[in-house]
């Protein structure tokens, strides 16, 4: 392999990228825009759920019960209604996502020591939000029941609050969140979006860059030259690897500065691991360029085989453990799952080579296979 020819091809490709203003914007602007848009737009936090109430009792206890929801940061109180038809209209128009119906004689039944049923209506169109809302309601309702029982023990048996709490909850659960103590989805989502951006941006640029040679006919100059297949591929793709390496640092800086995500690991692990992932995704772009002849087809195929799998099969939105066996197998066919493990491990857990060498090794193997396939499938003869 002649390194001078590789350098000449790489310099020529870099000049092509810089000279084309639209391509330059795509190379350096699209990754940043994508991270910012998705970082602010995609959130797994379920807060400020709009809700309304129908209080058919209007007693002191019913108001106390309802204010536990009204004062919670997880709910956004939209007011009271006079009948159930009004609640149904609000729910069907999506003006509220949750409603509470307090039955008559709510306070009286509780003072008599009799159970009473409170109806909660949850909009189940978006199942994740509905399940989380149900959990919030159960927690607030359980806390209200606990308070009533403590008051009863204090009033009937004269027990202190501390003694009453011991009797009511002999087994107390203490939950401690590790790595993301504030439970902020923005931290995990913004750092995970680095994987998503690097999964589709490098192959997108690579596929367009190589296919452009086919469209304008300059690929025939390579066919007629003494440049070998390896020299052409390496020289052609090195600029895109360099561009993506720059984007790695820019995205890392944005996630820390703009989204406030902690970086607990070391750059000496994050940067090499990211570079290996970039080499993987650049190789995917090479394979795409060998399958199509137009830039439009290259762009469409790249999005289908990179962006969509990265969203659905990486573990970013859906836990891998929750998938069926077929989906889990499919997820491990893409490099996104391995890089996401590395990104979350280094950002939130502070892990390094010792804890994350396996996903990095999988990326190295993936890159070797992809580039070997690209080298074998590329021929310096048109029509082959």
N, C-alpha and C positions, 0 to 999 in steps of 0.2 A: 504494500500500500504506500503510495506516494503522498506524504503529508503536505507537500507544497500544492498539489492539485486539490487536496481536501480543503486547504485553507483558501484557495482561489474560489472554489465553488461556494464555500461558506461566506466569503466576502461578497461575492456576487448576489447571493440570496439576501444577505443583510441589506445591501443597497436596494434591492427590490422592495423589501419591507419598508425601509425608511422613505423611499421615493413615493410610494403609494400612501397618500394621507389616510384614506379609508382603512387600509390594512393596518396602518400604525395605530389608529384609534381602536380597531378591533383587538390588536395585540396587547395594548396597555390599558385601554379604557374599559372594555367590556368586563374583564375580571373584577375590577374595582366596582363598577356599577352593579354587577350581579351580586357581589357580596353585600353592598349597602342596601340594595332593594330587598333581597331575601333576608338579610340580617334584621332589618326593621319590620319586615312584613310577615315573617314566619315565627310564630311564638307558640309554645306548648303550655304557657301559663294560662289557666282559666280563672280570670278575676273579673270583678264588676259585672256579674251576670244580671241583666235587667229582670226585675220581678215585680209582681203586684200581689196584693193580698185581699182576701174577702173575710172580714172579721164579723162573724154572725153572733158573737158573744159580747164583745166590747167590755170585757171585764179587766180588772187590774192584772190578773194572771195572763190573759190573752195578749194584752199590750206588752207585758214583760217578755212573753215568748216571742212575739213578732220583732221586738227591738233587738233581739239577739241576731236576727238576720239583717235588720236595717243598719245596725252599727258595724256589721262585718265588712271588711274590705273585699270580700269575695262576691258580694251582692250589691246591686245598684237599685235602690228602691224607687219605683215609678208611681207609687200611690195606691190608694184603696179603690175598690169597685163595690157596687151595690148588689150585684147578683152574679151567678156563675156564667150567664151568657156573655157578660162583658169580659170575663176572663178568657173564655173560648175565643172571642173575637181578637183580643190582644195576642193570644198565643198563635192563632192562625195567621195573623198579619206579621208575625215575627217582631212585634214591638216589645214583647217580653219573651224570656226563655224559661221562666219558672214562675209558679204561682203557689200560694198557700191558702187553704180554705180552713178557717177555724169554725168548728161547729157550734151551735147554740149550747149553752150550759157547760161550756168548757171549764170555766173557773169553778163552778159549783161542783161538778163531778170530781175535780181534782181535790177540792177541799173535803169532799166526802170520802176520799180514798178510793175512788172508783176510776178505772181506766177510761181514756177517751182517745178517739182516733182523729188525727189531724191529716187532712188530705194534702199531698204535694203533687202538683202537675208539672212535669218536666218535658220540655221540647226534646224529643228523641231523634230529630232529623240528623244531627251531628252526634254520633254515638259516643265519641270520646268526651265531648263536653257534657253530654247527658250523664255519663257514668261518674265523671268528676263532680258534677253538681249534686248527684245523689249522695256521694261521699260527704260533701260539705253539709248537706241537710242532715244526714245521719249523725255527724259529729256534733252539730249544734243541738239537735234534739236530744242526744245522749247527755250532753252537758246540762241541759235544762232538767232532765230527769234526775240526774245526779244531785243537782242543787235542791230539788224538791225533797228528795230522800234525806239529804243532810238536814234540811229544816225540820222534817218530821222527827228525825232522831233527836235533834236538839230540843224540840218542843215536848215530845212524849217521854223521853228517857233522860233528858237533862244532860246529854253527852256534849262534850266540847267538840268544836269543829274538827280538830285534829284527830280525836278518837273516832268521830263519825266517819271521817275519810278513810281511816284504817279499816273500819268494818265494811264500808261500802265497796272499797277497792283493796282487798287484801293482796292482790297481785297488781302492782303498778308497773306500767310499761313506760320506759324511758327511751325515747327515740333520739338517736344522734346521727345526723347526716354527715357523711365523710366526703371530702374532695370538693363538693359544691355546697358548702354549709348554708348558704342563703337560698338554695333551691331555685336558682335563676336559670331559666331555660335559655336566656340570651347568651350566657357564658358557653354552654355546651353547643348551642345552635350556631353561634357565630364562628367558633373554632371548627366545628364540623363542616361549616360551609366552605372552609378552605379546601377540604377534600372535594366538594362538589364542583367548585370553580376549576380546580386543577384537573378534574376528571374529564371535563369537556373542552376547556379552552386550548390546551396544547394539541390534542388531536384535531380540533377544529382548524387551527392555524396550519398545522402540518398537512392535513388533507387538502386544504385549499391551495397551499403553496406548491405541492407536487402536482396536483391536477391542473393548476394554472399553466404548468409547462406543457401539458397535453393540449390544452385548449388553444394556446397561442402558437403551437408548433415548435417551440424551442427545444422540446424533448428530443427532436430528431438530431439536433447538434450533439447531444449526449450519445445517441445511438451511433453516430458516425465518428466520435472521438475515441481516443485511447483510454479515456477514463473508465476505470473498472466499476462494477456494480457497487462494491463496498465503498469506494471513494465517493461516488455520486450520492449514495444514501447518507453517508456520514456527513459529508459537506453540506448536503441539502438540509439535514435535520439539526445540525449543531446550532444554527441561529435561533431556532424555535426552542431548543432546550435552554439556551441562554436567556431568551425572553421570558420563558416560564420561570427560570431561576430568579430573575428580577422580580417577577410577580409574586413569588413565594415570600420574599422579604416585605414587599408592599402589603400583601394580605396579612402577614403576621403583625405588622405594625398597626394596621387598621383595626384588627381584632382586639389588640391590647389597648390602643388609644381611644378609639371611637366607642367600642362596645364594652370596654372595661373588663374584659376577660383576663383572669390571672394566667401568667405563664410561669409555672413552677419548675419546669425542666431546664435543660441547658441547650443552647443553640448548636453546640457541637454534635448533638444527636438529631435535633429537629431538621437542620439544614441538609445533612447527608441523606436522611430518610426521605425528605421531600424531593430531593434531586433524583433519587431512585424512582420515586413515584412518577415524577415528570418524565423520566426516560420510558417508563411503562406506557404512559398515556400518549407520548409522542409516537411510540411504536404502533399503538392502535391507529393513530392517524395515518401512518405509513401503510398499514394494511387496507384502510379505507380507500386511500388513493390508488391502490392497485386494483380495486374492484370497480371503480366508476371512472367516467371520462369527462364529466362536467362538474363545475364547482357547486352548482345547485344540488346535484345529487350527492356530492361529497358532504355538503353542509347538513342535508336532511338525514343521511345515513349516520353521520357522526353523532347527531343529537339523539337518534333512536338507540344507538348501542352504548352511549356513554351517559348522557344526562339522566335519562329515564331509569336505567338500572342503578345509578348512583343515588337517586332519590328513594327508590323502593327497596333495594336489596343490599344496602350498605349498613343498615342499622341506625341511620340518621333519624328517620321518622318512625320506623317500625322495628322493635327489638328482634334480633335474629332468633332468639329463643322462642318467640311467639309464632314463628312461621312453621308451616308444615315441612316435613322432610324434603320434599321436592324443591320447595322455595329455598330452604337452607343450602341445599346442594347448588342450586343456581347462583345463590349469593356468593359462594366461594369461587365461582368462575370469573369474577371480576375483581380487579385490584382495589376497588374502593373500600371494601370491608377491611382489608389489611391496613390501609393507610389511615382509615378513621380510627382504628384501634391505637395506632401510633400517635395520632394527633391528640386524641382525648387523653391518652396516657401521659404525654409530655406536658400538655397544657394544664390539666386539672389534677393529675396525680403526681407529677414530678418524676415520672419514670424515665429511665435512660436505656442504654444498650442492654443492661442485664435483664431488665423486665420486658423489653419489647424487641428482642432480637428475632423472635419467631416471625412476627408480621413483616419485619424488614427483610428477613431471609426469603419469605414468600414473595415479596415484591421483586427481589433480585432474580429469583427463578422465573417469575412471570416476565420480567423485562428480557431475560435471555431468550426465552421461548418466542416472544413476540418479535424481537429483532431478527432472530434466526429465520422465522417464517417469512418476514419481510424480505430478507436477503435472498432466500430461495425462490420466492415468487416473483421478484423483480428481474426482468430480462431486458437486455439491451437490443432487443429486436421487436419492432412493431408487430402487433397482431398475435404475439405469443402469450 
